[in-house]
Every structure is written in structure tokens, then in C-alpha cells.
Amino acid sequence: MEPRDLDASQMPMTINAKSGATGAGRGISSGHPKCAQAARADGSVFAIDENTPAATVRAMLTIAGGEKVTPP
């Protein structure tokens, strides 16, 4: 749980980006195998699978993009 700002225009839209990937280490990641833990504004926590499509990751980061996303 490290508070930091992410630049969505430059970060990889993958979960747990591998070393050497553009922006690796500056995206959504955690030490959990095959997923990353994320917190919602209501305080609940959920896992985002590493196989989550990039379009879904981007949609989850958008405040008012109108995308339809089914939360995990």
C-alpha cells in the first residue's frame, strides 16, 4: 500500500508488468501471484487478475468515460 500518482497516459495497461516493460514499476502491481490487490473508494479491496484485458484496466481508471465494466 504505497500512495503514489500514476500517469495513465504512460503507464502499462497490464497488471504486474514485467521488468523491462515501458513504465514497469509505475503501474498497477503487487507481490501477489497472478493478480494485484486494489482498493475502492468505499474501503473494500479486490483482486485484479493479470489476464485482465488492457481495455478493461483503462476503463477501471476512468472517472467518467462511460465504459461498461463488470467489477471483479
DSSP file (Angstrom, degrees, kcal/mol; ACC not computed):
  #  RESIDUE AA STRUCTURE BP1 BP2  ACC     N-H-->O    O-->H-N    N-H-->O    O-->H-N    TCO  KAPPA ALPHA  PHI   PSI    X-CA   Y-CA   Z-CA
    1    1 A M              0   0    0      0, 0.0    29,-0.0     0, 0.0     0, 0.0   0.000 360.0 360.0 360.0  90.8    0.0    0.0    0.0
    2    2 A E        -     0   0    0      2,-0.1     2,-0.3     0, 0.0     0, 0.0  -0.946 360.0-138.0-121.1 110.8    2.1    2.8   -1.3
    3    3 A P        +     0   0    0      0, 0.0     2,-0.3     0, 0.0     0, 0.0  -0.522  44.4 140.2 -68.6 127.8    0.3    6.1   -2.2
    4    4 A R        -     0   0    0     -2,-0.3     2,-0.4     2,-0.0    -2,-0.1  -0.975  51.1-106.4-161.3 155.3    1.6    7.4   -5.5
    5    5 A D        -     0   0    0     -2,-0.3     2,-0.4     2,-0.0     0, 0.0  -0.696  29.2-155.8 -87.5 138.9    0.3    9.1   -8.6
    6    6 A L        -     0   0    0     -2,-0.4     2,-0.9     5,-0.0    21,-0.1  -0.931  13.0-137.9-113.0 139.3    0.2    7.1  -11.8
    7    7 A D    >>  -     0   0    0     -2,-0.4     4,-2.2    19,-0.3     3,-2.1  -0.835  14.1-165.1 -95.9 100.7    0.2    8.7  -15.2
    8    8 A A  T 34 S+     0   0    0     -2,-0.9    -1,-0.2     1,-0.3    53,-0.0   0.701  85.4  61.3 -62.6 -19.9   -2.4    6.8  -17.1
    9    9 A S  T 34 S+     0   0    0      1,-0.1    -1,-0.3    -3,-0.1    -2,-0.0   0.655 118.4  26.6 -80.0 -13.7   -1.1    8.1  -20.4
   10   10 A Q  T <4 S+     0   0    0     -3,-2.1    -2,-0.2    16,-0.1    -1,-0.1   0.583  98.3  96.0-121.8 -17.2    2.3    6.5  -19.8
   11   11 A M  S  < S-     0   0    0     -4,-2.2     2,-0.2     1,-0.1    12,-0.1  -0.403  81.8-100.3 -78.4 153.5    1.8    3.5  -17.6
   12   12 A P        -     0   0    0      0, 0.0    16,-0.4     0, 0.0     5,-0.1  -0.495  22.7-138.7 -69.2 141.2    1.4    0.0  -18.9
   13   13 A M  S    S+     0   0    0     -2,-0.2     2,-0.3    14,-0.1    44,-0.3  -0.141  74.5  95.0 -93.6  38.3   -2.3   -1.1  -19.0
   14   14 A T  S    S-     0   0    0     43,-0.1    14,-0.5    -2,-0.0     3,-0.5  -0.853  79.7-111.8-121.4 161.1   -1.3   -4.6  -17.7
   15   15 A I  S    S+     0   0    0     35,-0.5    14,-0.2    -2,-0.3     3,-0.1  -0.812  97.1   1.1 -95.2 133.0   -1.3   -5.9  -14.2
   16   16 A N  S    S-     0   0    0     12,-2.6    -1,-0.2    -2,-0.4    13,-0.2   0.945  88.2-148.4  55.8  54.1    2.1   -6.7  -12.7
   17   17 A A        -     0   0    0     -3,-0.5     8,-0.2    11,-0.4    -1,-0.1  -0.213  17.8-111.6 -52.8 138.4    4.0   -5.5  -15.8
   18   18 A K    >   -     0   0    0      1,-0.1     3,-1.9    -3,-0.1     6,-0.1  -0.323  40.7 -83.2 -72.1 155.5    7.2   -7.5  -16.3
   19   19 A S  T 3  S+     0   0    0      1,-0.3    -1,-0.1     5,-0.1     3,-0.1  -0.288 117.2  31.5 -56.5 140.6   10.6   -5.8  -15.9
   20   20 A G  T 3  S+     0   0    0      1,-0.4    -1,-0.3    -3,-0.1     2,-0.1   0.203  87.3 127.4  93.5 -15.3   11.7   -4.0  -19.0
   21   21 A A  S X  S-     0   0    0     -3,-1.9     3,-2.7     1,-0.1    -1,-0.4  -0.449  77.7 -87.0 -71.9 149.3    8.2   -3.1  -20.0
   22   22 A T  T 3  S+     0   0    0      1,-0.3    -1,-0.1    -2,-0.1     3,-0.1  -0.369 115.2   2.1 -56.8 123.0    7.6    0.6  -20.7
   23   23 A G  T >  S+     0   0    0      1,-0.2     3,-2.4   -12,-0.1    -1,-0.3   0.561  89.8 170.1  76.3   7.7    6.7    2.2  -17.4
   24   24 A A  T <   +     0   0    0     -3,-2.7    -1,-0.2     1,-0.3    -4,-0.1  -0.228  67.2  28.2 -54.5 139.5    7.2   -1.1  -15.5
   25   25 A G  T 3  S+     0   0    0     -8,-0.2    -1,-0.3    -3,-0.1     4,-0.1   0.321 109.5  76.6  89.2  -8.3    7.1   -0.5  -11.8
   26   26 A R  S <  S+     0   0    0     -3,-2.4   -19,-0.3     2,-0.1     2,-0.2  -0.044  86.2  65.8-123.0  29.5    4.9    2.5  -12.3
   27   27 A G  S    S-     0   0    0    -16,-0.1     2,-0.7   -10,-0.1   -14,-0.1  -0.461 102.6 -48.9-128.5-158.2    1.6    0.7  -13.0
   28   28 A I  S    S+     0   0    0    -14,-0.5   -12,-2.6   -16,-0.4   -11,-0.4  -0.726  77.3 135.0 -85.0 116.7   -0.8   -1.5  -11.1
   29   29 A S        +     0   0    0     -2,-0.7     2,-0.3   -14,-0.2     7,-0.1  -0.983  25.7 176.4-156.1 163.0    1.1   -4.2   -9.4
   30   30 A S        -     0   0    0     -2,-0.3     5,-0.1     5,-0.3    -2,-0.0  -0.957  45.2-102.3-158.9 172.5    1.6   -6.1   -6.2
   31   31 A G  S    S+     0   0    0     -2,-0.3     5,-0.1     2,-0.1     3,-0.0   0.439  84.5 111.5 -80.9   0.0    3.5   -9.0   -4.7
   32   32 A H  S >  S-     0   0    0      3,-0.2     3,-1.1     1,-0.1     2,-0.2  -0.550  78.5-107.5 -75.8 137.9    0.6  -11.3   -5.1
   33   33 A P  T 3  S-     0   0    0      0, 0.0    -1,-0.1     0, 0.0    -2,-0.1  -0.484  92.6  -7.4 -70.0 131.0    1.0  -14.1   -7.7
   34   34 A K  T 3  S+     0   0    0     -2,-0.2    16,-2.2     1,-0.1    17,-0.3   0.581 127.8  50.7  65.8  14.6   -1.1  -13.6  -10.8
   35   35 A C  E <   -A   49   0A   0     -3,-1.1     2,-0.4    14,-0.3    -5,-0.3  -0.976  67.7-131.3-162.1 172.0   -3.1  -10.6   -9.5
   36   36 A A  E     -A   48   0A   0     12,-1.8    12,-2.9    -2,-0.3     2,-0.3  -0.993  24.5-126.6-130.8 141.7   -2.8   -7.2   -7.9
   37   37 A Q  E     -A   47   0A   0     -2,-0.4     2,-0.3    10,-0.2    10,-0.2  -0.694  30.8-176.3 -86.0 139.3   -4.9   -6.1   -4.9
   38   38 A A  E     -A   46   0A   0      8,-2.9     8,-2.6    -2,-0.3     2,-0.4  -0.973  16.3-138.6-136.5 150.4   -6.8   -2.8   -5.3
   39   39 A A  E     -A   45   0A   0     -2,-0.3     6,-0.2     6,-0.2     2,-0.2  -0.868  12.1-144.3-110.7 143.4   -8.9   -0.7   -3.0
   40   40 A R    >   -     0   0    0      4,-2.9     3,-2.0    -2,-0.4     0, 0.0  -0.561  33.3-102.8 -96.4 167.0  -12.2    1.0   -3.9
   41   41 A A  T 3  S+     0   0    0      1,-0.3    -1,-0.1    -2,-0.2    -2,-0.0   0.756 120.7  61.0 -62.4 -24.6  -13.3    4.4   -2.5
   42   42 A D  T 3  S-     0   0    0      2,-0.1    -1,-0.3     1,-0.0     3,-0.1   0.462 120.8-106.6 -83.5   1.0  -15.6    2.6   -0.1
   43   43 A G  S <  S+     0   0    0     -3,-2.0    -2,-0.1     1,-0.3     2,-0.1   0.310  77.1 132.4  94.5  -8.3  -12.7    0.8    1.5
   44   44 A S        -     0   0    0     -5,-0.1    -4,-2.9     1,-0.0     2,-0.4  -0.430  45.1-144.1 -75.5 154.7  -13.3   -2.6    0.1
   45   45 A V  E     +A   39   0A   0     -6,-0.2     2,-0.3    -2,-0.1    -6,-0.2  -0.930  20.8 172.8-121.7 142.8  -10.4   -4.5   -1.5
   46   46 A F  E     -A   38   0A   0     -8,-2.6    -8,-2.9    -2,-0.4     2,-0.4  -0.952  29.6-111.5-144.4 163.8  -10.5   -6.8   -4.5
   47   47 A A  E     -A   37   0A   0     -2,-0.3     2,-0.6   -10,-0.2   -10,-0.2  -0.803  17.2-153.5-100.0 138.4   -8.0   -8.7   -6.8
   48   48 A I  E     -A   36   0A   0    -12,-2.9   -12,-1.8    -2,-0.4     2,-0.0  -0.961  24.2-128.9-109.4 117.8   -7.4   -7.7  -10.4
   49   49 A D  E >   -A   35   0A   0     -2,-0.6     3,-1.8   -14,-0.2   -14,-0.3  -0.317  12.1-124.7 -66.2 144.4   -6.3  -10.8  -12.4
   50   50 A E  T 3  S+     0   0    0    -16,-2.2   -35,-0.5     1,-0.3    -1,-0.1   0.730 109.9  61.5 -61.0 -21.9   -3.1  -10.4  -14.5
   51   51 A N  T 3  S+     0   0    0    -17,-0.3    -1,-0.3   -37,-0.1    -2,-0.1   0.311  71.5 129.5 -89.6   9.7   -5.1  -11.6  -17.6
   52   52 A T    <   -     0   0    0     -3,-1.8   -37,-0.2     1,-0.1     5,-0.1  -0.482  68.5-108.5 -64.0 126.9   -7.5   -8.6  -17.3
   53   53 A P    >>  -     0   0    0      0, 0.0     4,-2.1     0, 0.0     3,-0.6  -0.219  19.9-120.3 -58.7 146.9   -7.6   -7.0  -20.8
   54   54 A A  H 3> S+     0   0    0      1,-0.3     4,-2.6     2,-0.2     5,-0.2   0.855 113.4  57.0 -56.2 -38.3   -5.9   -3.7  -21.2
   55   55 A A  H 3> S+     0   0    0      1,-0.2     4,-2.0     2,-0.2    -1,-0.3   0.867 107.4  48.3 -63.6 -35.7   -9.2   -2.0  -22.3
   56   56 A T  H <> S+     0   0    0     -3,-0.6     4,-2.2     2,-0.2    -2,-0.2   0.904 110.4  50.6 -70.9 -41.6  -10.8   -3.1  -19.0
   57   57 A V  H  X S+     0   0    0     -4,-2.1     4,-0.9   -44,-0.3    -2,-0.2   0.944 112.0  47.8 -59.7 -47.6   -7.8   -1.8  -16.9
   58   58 A R  H >< S+     0   0    0     -4,-2.6     3,-0.7     1,-0.2     4,-0.5   0.909 110.7  51.7 -60.7 -42.4   -8.1    1.5  -18.7
   59   59 A A  H >< S+     0   0    0     -4,-2.0     3,-1.0     1,-0.2    -1,-0.2   0.869 105.1  55.6 -63.7 -36.9  -11.9    1.7  -18.2
   60   60 A M  H 3< S+     0   0    0     -4,-2.2    -1,-0.2     1,-0.2    -2,-0.2   0.735 107.5  50.9 -67.6 -20.7  -11.4    1.0  -14.4
   61   61 A L  T << S+     0   0    0     -4,-0.9     2,-0.5    -3,-0.7    -1,-0.2   0.515  91.1  95.1 -91.7  -6.0   -9.1    4.0  -14.2
   62   62 A T    <   -     0   0    0     -3,-1.0     3,-0.1    -4,-0.5     4,-0.1  -0.739  57.0-161.4 -94.0 128.9  -11.5    6.4  -16.0
   63   63 A I  S    S+     0   0    0     -2,-0.5    -1,-0.1     1,-0.2     3,-0.1   0.865  87.5   1.8 -76.4 -36.3  -13.8    8.5  -13.8
   64   64 A A  S    S+     0   0    0      1,-0.1    -1,-0.2     2,-0.0    -2,-0.0  -0.121  84.3 123.8-147.8  43.7  -16.4    9.4  -16.5
   65   65 A G  S    S-     0   0    0     -6,-0.2    -2,-0.1    -3,-0.1    -1,-0.1   0.591  70.7-126.1 -84.8  -9.7  -15.5    7.6  -19.7
   66   66 A G        +     0   0    0      1,-0.3     2,-0.1    -4,-0.1    -7,-0.0   0.504  55.9 150.6  80.4   3.1  -18.9    5.9  -20.0
   67   67 A E        -     0   0    0     -8,-0.1     2,-0.6     1,-0.1    -1,-0.3  -0.393  47.2-126.8 -68.9 146.7  -17.3    2.4  -20.4
   68   68 A K        +     0   0    0     -2,-0.1     2,-0.4     2,-0.0    -9,-0.1  -0.864  36.2 173.9 -93.5 117.7  -19.2   -0.5  -19.1
   69   69 A V        -     0   0    0     -2,-0.6   -13,-0.0   -10,-0.1    -2,-0.0  -0.991  27.5-146.4-129.3 131.2  -17.1   -2.6  -16.7
   70   70 A T        -     0   0    0     -2,-0.4    -2,-0.0     2,-0.0   -14,-0.0  -0.865  30.1-131.7 -92.9 113.7  -18.1   -5.5  -14.6
   71   71 A P              0   0    0      0, 0.0    -2,-0.0     0, 0.0    -1,-0.0  -0.303 360.0 360.0 -67.0 147.9  -16.1   -5.3  -11.4
   72   72 A P              0   0    0      0, 0.0   -25,-0.2     0, 0.0    -2,-0.0   0.510 360.0 360.0 -64.0 360.0  -14.3   -8.4  -10.1
